[in-house]
Amino acid sequence: MKHLFYGGVHPADKKELSSGVALQRLEKPKQVIIPMSQHIGSPCKALVAVGDMVKKGQKIGEGEGLCVPVHASVSGKVIAVEPRRHPNGSQVLSVVIENDFKDTLDESMTAYADYSALSNDEIIAIIREAGIVGMGGATFATSIKAAVNAKIDTLIANACECEPYITADDMLLRTNPEQVIEGMKIIAQVVKPERMVLAIEDNKKEAIAVMKKLLATEDKIELCVFPTRYPQGAERQLVQSVTGREIIPGQLPSSVGCVVFNVATYEATYRAVCLGKPITGRIVTVTGEAVRNPGNFMVPIGMPVAELIEAAGGLTEDVWKVINGGPMMGLAQPDLDTCVIKGTNSVLCLSNAQNGEASDQICIRCGKCLGVCPTRLQPLYMYAYAKKNDLEGLKRLRVTDCIECGSCAYECPGKLPLVEQFRLGKKLVREAMK
């Protein structure tokens, strides 16, 4: 049975710009930049120094807590260990590797073609060692999420990819569906769900056809096709769509017996356990009206964004903005001196025609933002309190429950920078709690 989540919007999906182009594998760049922070939690400590020779797949960063390892995506020589610009805008310690184009492989991880005999702890350890995080953009450590200490009855594979323009997960399901399903079975061996669901929106016709054919022989995995609505791919909203259960603010999906992983996370899990390979690359959608040849690219982690855009034909003359991620939740980049990280599913290049910013940003108190907020918050008043740095007001309106989906900003006729202010408001609340 399918259910509806509260709120949401229906932006034009623009997925046709990249979905009709075959997956392209790029020539490796001359250099890769590997940030030590590609996950929620403290950055890794670099395990290599300038002058070291490294192999592809070698662990070059490690840490504790929520931190997971990072690995070299090419073989070659370390030429710098220094702060570089991160897609989030900050300066992050990064390892710069000069590619020797030999792709000499590190073989420190073990492949388990038959994983059925592995214990839960062994699978969790492999997932962590491979540096797997939420590949849909959340980048939370998969090893911690999979080791959930709760009764799980529903395991969900998130293939909704609800943000406009992005088709990386769509392409993954069309090219490597078996690996996604096998990765889901590996996670299921750990969490032991009663029900397994692959959730996808109905605007991905080719991927749906592929999965229907594949799952016809799988009696344990359901395919649920939902009407397209943003932000259905958000964990809380997807759990409600699949099960009808609402998650109390501040709680996790496990509180209602569910756990959700992105399909690219499942594929990475398969590669780690069955092939003994850590995350060294991913599919990235390069799209938008301001790039000449939109498409999906298999990209090594650390590839400079400027080179990736050039591989897609380069920017047009009327480029307005380049975003890491999608138009709703992505981060605008001040320049192209960043790189692809584990959570980079898209590089979106928008033209001046897509500039929706208003010169006179005024709230007309129409209340449209109230009806589309999937978390049932009050964006109208949260914005006012955030502008005034009103800490108590922000706490009272539960600004920290905002998932920053951008539905309110999309619907706002005044084109107010709502999400930007909510991020600042959440930061104010977090700092006050220290």
Secondary structure as UniProt FT lines:
FT   HELIX           16..19
FT   STRAND          24..25
FT   STRAND          31..35
FT   STRAND          45..46
FT   TURN            50..51
FT   STRAND          53..54
FT   STRAND          59..62
FT   TURN            65..66
FT   STRAND          70..71
FT   STRAND          76..85
FT   TURN            87..88
FT   STRAND          91..99
FT   TURN            116..117
FT   HELIX           120..129
FT   TURN            130..131
FT   TURN            135..138
FT   HELIX           142..146
FT   STRAND          154..158
FT   HELIX           168..175
FT   HELIX           177..191
FT   STRAND          195..201
FT   TURN            202..203
FT   HELIX           205..215
FT   TURN            216..217
FT   STRAND          221..226
FT   TURN            231..233
FT   HELIX           235..243
FT   TURN            249..250
FT   HELIX           253..256
FT   STRAND          258..262
FT   HELIX           263..275
FT   STRAND          281..287
FT   TURN            289..290
FT   STRAND          295..300
FT   TURN            301..302
FT   HELIX           305..311
FT   TURN            312..313
FT   TURN            317..318
FT   STRAND          319..324
FT   TURN            327..329
FT   STRAND          331..332
FT   TURN            342..343
FT   STRAND          346..351
FT   HELIX           352..354
FT   HELIX           368..372
FT   TURN            374..375
FT   HELIX           379..387
FT   TURN            388..389
FT   HELIX           391..396
FT   TURN            397..398
FT   HELIX           399..401
FT   HELIX           407..411
FT   TURN            413..414
FT   HELIX           418..433
//
